[in-house]
């Protein structure tokens, strides 16, 4: 049996034969052993331990980008939010909103990307839904796919390391960054604006569970973990400083940034510290365990770029993020202002 259309039509969302065809020949066939429900309205889990839950919606433009696509992003994004909450991602619910005219072959690529990420982290789809809607979006000039797709994903995971919180930072904590910064935001900006820049730059979209699982299972004293997505490390660290009523001292020279990201920032007047990341996270670790945490992360195949970037200090008048440059001068690194990059996730 083969699907009878090359594109998604409104009849695929009607609940009739075409809907079942799309479900059977695209979603169920694609997800295969990752589905925990079949012919039922929902999946069932029996949780004996505390669970973390995170939900997000993905409307990225373009939907296929260097380093990933909207399917991979929907799993990495929500899965990472669970991971940095101290949990192992285990179950996902997925909601697909698809405009009529979307190419079936592209939908299959997206499903394959989702399955690939689920297998990497050992997770399953607990429940899913599809809605087909009339065309309402106006794609950017860079878009090769005229009709659009939007995905909502919810991740549920078992708490492995309880107590992580933006309110838990302690004076003396060391701040660890797991990768270089700005690659997702910079690469998406280039693609959205059709910039004629020849480079190997691609998104850092990545499932953080693969890097953090051993640390979460350790007895090391980690106070907080945060993935630096929209607003970059500037947003995440400012939020920590305000939530914990401390200041954070950063060394600019220690923050790894690819030369291609710096070049794009210089050309366009952007600051790399506010660019989005989809595979980099920050950790605040007690001073006594910081070196061991760094060593543990760097021993992971995905941890080659893990490095210290600063420490938590007492506030003097305001809870701030303080950036020291290579010449020793300091400035406040504020929250990002306004909308920097539209539709980066």
C-alpha positions as CSV (number, residue, x, y, z in Angstrom):
1,X,0.0,0.0,0.0
2,X,1.3,3.5,-0.9
3,X,0.1,6.9,0.0
4,X,-1.8,8.4,-2.9
5,X,-0.7,12.0,-2.8
6,X,2.6,13.8,-2.9
7,X,1.4,16.6,-0.7
8,X,-0.6,17.0,2.4
9,X,-4.2,18.0,1.6
10,X,-7.1,19.2,3.8
11,X,-8.7,15.8,3.5
12,X,-5.7,14.4,5.4
13,X,-7.0,16.2,8.5
14,X,-10.6,15.3,8.1
15,X,-10.6,12.2,10.2
16,X,-11.6,9.9,7.3
17,X,-9.7,7.5,5.0
18,X,-7.1,10.1,4.0
19,X,-6.3,10.8,7.6
20,X,-5.8,7.2,8.3
21,X,-3.6,6.9,5.2
22,X,-1.4,9.7,6.5
23,X,-1.3,8.2,10.0
24,X,-0.5,4.6,8.8
25,X,1.9,5.3,6.0
26,X,3.8,8.3,7.3
27,X,3.6,8.5,11.1
28,X,3.1,4.9,12.3
29,X,5.3,3.5,9.6
30,X,8.0,6.1,10.4
31,X,7.9,5.9,14.1
32,X,7.6,2.0,14.2
33,X,9.0,0.8,17.6
34,X,9.1,4.3,19.1
35,X,5.3,4.5,19.6
36,X,3.8,3.4,22.9
37,X,0.2,3.8,21.8
38,X,-1.6,2.1,18.9
39,X,-5.3,2.5,18.1
40,X,-5.8,4.2,21.4
41,X,-6.4,7.8,22.4
42,X,-3.3,7.9,24.6
43,X,-0.4,6.1,26.1
44,X,-0.1,5.0,29.7
45,X,3.0,5.3,31.9
46,X,3.4,4.0,35.5
47,X,5.7,6.5,37.2
48,X,7.1,5.4,40.6
49,X,9.5,8.3,40.8
50,X,9.3,12.1,40.4
51,X,9.0,13.3,36.8
52,X,10.0,16.4,35.0
53,X,7.8,17.7,32.2
54,X,8.6,20.4,29.6
55,X,6.6,21.5,26.5
56,X,7.5,23.8,23.6
57,X,6.4,24.7,20.1
58,X,8.7,24.8,17.1
59,X,8.0,27.1,14.2
60,X,11.6,27.5,12.8
61,X,12.2,29.1,9.4
62,X,13.7,27.4,7.4
63,X,12.4,24.0,8.5
64,X,15.5,22.3,7.1
65,X,18.8,23.9,8.1
66,X,22.4,23.0,8.3
67,X,22.8,20.8,11.3
68,X,19.2,19.7,11.5
69,X,15.6,20.3,10.8
70,X,12.4,21.0,12.7
71,X,12.0,17.3,13.7
72,X,15.4,17.0,15.3
73,X,14.9,20.4,16.9
74,X,11.5,19.4,18.5
75,X,13.2,16.4,20.3
76,X,16.4,18.1,21.2
77,X,14.7,21.2,22.4
78,X,12.1,19.7,24.8
79,X,14.4,16.8,25.7
80,X,17.1,19.3,26.7
81,X,14.7,21.2,28.9
82,X,14.0,18.0,30.8
83,X,17.7,17.1,30.9
84,X,18.8,20.4,32.5
85,X,16.0,19.9,35.0
86,X,17.9,16.8,36.2
87,X,15.8,14.2,34.4
88,X,16.3,11.5,31.9
89,X,14.1,12.1,28.8
90,X,11.8,9.1,28.5
91,X,8.5,10.0,26.8
92,X,7.3,12.5,24.3
93,X,3.9,13.7,23.1
94,X,3.9,15.3,19.6
95,X,1.5,17.7,17.9
96,X,1.9,18.4,14.2
97,X,0.1,21.3,12.6
98,X,0.6,21.0,8.8
99,X,-0.5,23.4,6.1
100,X,-2.1,21.9,3.0
101,X,0.4,21.5,0.2
102,X,3.2,20.3,2.5
103,X,5.3,17.7,0.7
104,X,4.9,14.1,1.9
105,X,8.5,13.3,1.2
106,X,9.6,16.2,3.4
107,X,7.2,15.0,6.2
108,X,8.9,11.6,6.0
109,X,12.3,13.2,6.4
110,X,11.1,15.0,9.5
111,X,9.7,11.8,11.0
112,X,13.0,10.1,10.3
113,X,14.8,12.9,12.1
114,X,12.6,12.6,15.1
115,X,13.0,8.8,15.3
116,X,16.8,9.1,15.0
117,X,16.9,11.5,18.0
118,X,14.5,9.3,20.0
119,X,16.7,6.3,19.5
120,X,19.9,8.2,20.5
121,X,18.4,9.0,23.9
122,X,16.3,5.9,24.4
123,X,12.9,7.7,24.4
124,X,9.4,6.9,23.0
125,X,6.3,8.7,21.7
126,X,3.5,8.4,24.2
127,X,0.9,10.3,22.3
128,X,0.6,12.3,19.1
129,X,-1.8,14.4,17.1
130,X,-2.0,15.8,13.6
131,X,-4.0,18.8,12.3
132,X,-4.0,19.8,8.6
133,X,-4.9,23.5,8.1
134,X,-5.4,25.8,5.1
135,X,-2.4,27.8,4.0
136,X,-2.0,30.9,6.2
137,X,1.7,31.5,6.6
138,X,3.9,33.6,4.3
139,X,7.3,32.0,4.1
140,X,10.5,33.9,3.9
141,X,12.3,34.2,0.6
142,X,14.9,31.6,1.8
143,X,12.2,29.0,2.2
144,X,12.3,26.1,-0.3
145,X,9.2,24.6,1.2
146,X,6.2,26.8,0.5
147,X,3.7,25.2,2.9
148,X,4.8,25.1,6.5
149,X,4.8,22.7,9.4
150,X,4.7,23.5,13.1
151,X,5.4,20.9,15.9
152,X,4.6,21.0,19.6
153,X,6.5,18.5,21.7
154,X,6.2,17.7,25.3
155,X,8.9,15.7,27.1
156,X,8.5,13.7,30.3
157,X,11.5,12.4,32.2
158,X,12.4,10.7,35.4
159,X,14.3,12.9,37.9
160,X,17.9,11.6,38.2
161,X,19.4,14.5,40.1
162,X,16.8,16.4,42.2
163,X,17.2,20.0,43.5
164,X,18.6,21.8,40.4
165,X,17.3,25.3,40.4
166,X,18.1,28.8,39.1
167,X,17.7,29.9,42.7
168,X,20.4,27.6,44.0
169,X,23.6,29.4,42.9
170,X,26.2,29.8,45.7
171,X,29.0,32.3,46.0
172,X,32.2,30.5,44.8
173,X,30.4,28.3,42.3
174,X,32.3,27.8,39.1
175,X,30.4,28.3,35.8
176,X,30.9,25.7,33.2
177,X,30.0,26.0,29.5
178,X,29.7,22.8,27.5
179,X,30.4,24.0,24.1
180,X,31.2,27.1,21.9
181,X,28.3,29.5,21.5
182,X,26.2,31.2,18.9
183,X,26.3,28.6,16.1
184,X,22.5,28.0,15.9
185,X,21.5,31.6,15.9
186,X,24.2,32.7,13.5
187,X,23.6,29.8,11.0
188,X,19.8,30.3,11.0
189,X,20.3,34.1,10.5
190,X,22.5,33.4,7.5
191,X,19.9,31.0,6.0
192,X,16.9,33.3,6.7
193,X,18.6,36.3,5.0
194,X,20.2,34.5,2.0
195,X,23.6,35.9,2.9
196,X,26.3,35.0,0.5
197,X,28.7,33.8,3.1
198,X,30.7,30.7,2.3
199,X,31.4,28.7,5.4
200,X,31.0,25.4,7.2
201,X,28.9,26.9,9.9
202,X,26.0,24.8,11.1
203,X,23.6,24.6,14.0
204,X,24.8,23.0,17.2
205,X,21.4,21.2,17.6
206,X,22.2,18.3,19.9
207,X,20.6,16.1,22.7
208,X,22.3,17.2,25.9
209,X,21.3,13.9,27.7
210,X,24.1,12.2,25.7
211,X,26.7,14.5,27.4
212,X,25.1,15.1,30.9
213,X,23.8,11.6,31.8
214,X,26.9,10.6,33.8
215,X,27.1,13.9,35.6
216,X,23.4,13.7,36.6
217,X,24.0,10.2,37.9
218,X,27.0,11.3,40.0
219,X,27.2,12.6,43.6
220,X,28.9,15.9,42.5
221,X,27.3,19.0,43.9
222,X,25.7,20.7,40.9
223,X,23.4,23.6,41.8
224,X,21.9,24.6,38.4
225,X,22.0,23.6,34.7
226,X,20.4,25.7,31.9
227,X,20.5,25.3,28.2
228,X,21.3,28.6,26.6
229,X,18.6,28.8,23.9
230,X,16.8,32.1,23.0
231,X,18.8,35.0,24.3
232,X,22.0,32.9,24.6
233,X,24.2,32.8,27.6
234,X,23.5,36.4,28.4
235,X,19.8,35.7,29.0
236,X,20.4,32.4,30.9
237,X,23.1,33.8,33.2
238,X,21.3,37.1,33.9
239,X,18.3,35.0,35.0
240,X,20.5,33.0,37.3
241,X,21.9,36.1,38.9
242,X,18.5,37.6,39.5
243,X,16.9,34.4,40.8
244,X,19.8,33.6,43.2
245,X,20.5,37.2,44.1
246,X,24.1,37.0,43.2
247,X,26.4,38.3,40.5
248,X,28.4,36.3,38.0
249,X,31.9,37.2,36.8
250,X,32.7,36.1,33.3
251,X,36.1,36.0,31.5
252,X,35.5,36.9,27.8
253,X,38.7,35.3,26.7
254,X,37.6,32.0,28.1
255,X,34.3,31.8,26.2
256,X,34.7,29.7,23.1
257,X,33.3,31.2,19.9
258,X,33.9,29.9,16.4
259,X,35.7,32.4,14.1
260,X,32.8,32.1,11.6
261,X,30.3,33.1,14.3
262,X,32.5,36.1,15.2
263,X,32.8,37.1,11.6
264,X,29.0,37.0,11.1
265,X,28.6,39.0,14.3
266,X,31.1,41.6,13.1
267,X,29.5,42.0,9.7
268,X,25.9,42.3,11.0
269,X,26.6,44.1,14.3
270,X,25.4,41.2,16.5
271,X,26.8,40.1,19.9
272,X,27.6,36.4,20.2
273,X,26.6,36.2,23.8
274,X,22.9,36.8,22.9
275,X,22.7,34.4,20.0
276,X,20.7,31.2,20.5
277,X,22.2,27.8,21.0
278,X,20.5,24.4,20.7
279,X,23.3,22.2,22.0
280,X,25.2,24.2,24.6
281,X,24.4,24.5,28.3
282,X,25.7,26.2,31.4
283,X,26.3,24.6,34.8
284,X,26.9,26.1,38.2
285,X,29.0,23.7,40.2
286,X,30.2,23.9,43.8
287,X,33.9,25.0,43.9
288,X,34.9,21.7,45.7
289,X,33.5,19.6,42.8
290,X,34.1,21.9,39.8
291,X,37.3,20.3,38.6
292,X,35.9,16.8,38.9
293,X,32.8,17.8,37.0
294,X,34.8,19.3,34.3
295,X,37.0,16.2,34.0
296,X,33.9,13.9,33.9
297,X,32.3,16.0,31.1
298,X,35.4,16.2,29.1
299,X,35.8,12.4,29.3
300,X,32.6,12.1,27.3
301,X,32.9,11.8,23.5
302,X,30.6,14.9,23.2
303,X,32.5,16.9,25.8
304,X,35.6,18.0,24.1
305,X,34.6,21.7,24.2
306,X,33.6,21.8,27.8
307,X,35.3,24.7,29.7
308,X,35.2,27.1,32.7
309,X,34.0,30.6,31.9
310,X,33.6,32.3,35.2
311,X,32.4,32.1,38.8
312,X,29.6,33.3,41.1
313,X,30.4,36.3,43.3
314,X,28.6,38.4,45.8
315,X,26.4,41.2,44.5
316,X,27.4,44.8,45.1
317,X,24.3,46.9,44.7
318,X,22.8,44.9,41.8
319,X,22.5,41.3,40.7
320,X,24.5,41.4,37.5
321,X,26.4,39.6,34.9
322,X,29.9,41.1,34.6
323,X,32.0,40.5,31.6
324,X,35.8,41.1,31.8
325,X,37.6,41.5,28.5
326,X,41.2,40.5,27.6
327,X,42.5,43.9,28.7
328,X,41.0,43.7,32.2
329,X,38.2,46.2,31.7
330,X,34.7,45.2,32.8
331,X,31.1,45.9,31.6
332,X,27.7,44.7,32.5
333,X,26.3,42.1,30.1
334,X,22.6,42.9,30.1
335,X,19.5,40.9,29.1
336,X,19.0,40.9,25.3
337,X,16.7,43.7,24.2
338,X,14.0,43.2,21.6
339,X,13.7,40.5,19.0
340,X,17.1,39.5,17.6
341,X,16.5,36.5,15.4
342,X,12.9,35.6,14.4
343,X,11.9,32.0,14.3
344,X,15.1,30.4,15.5
345,X,13.2,27.5,17.2
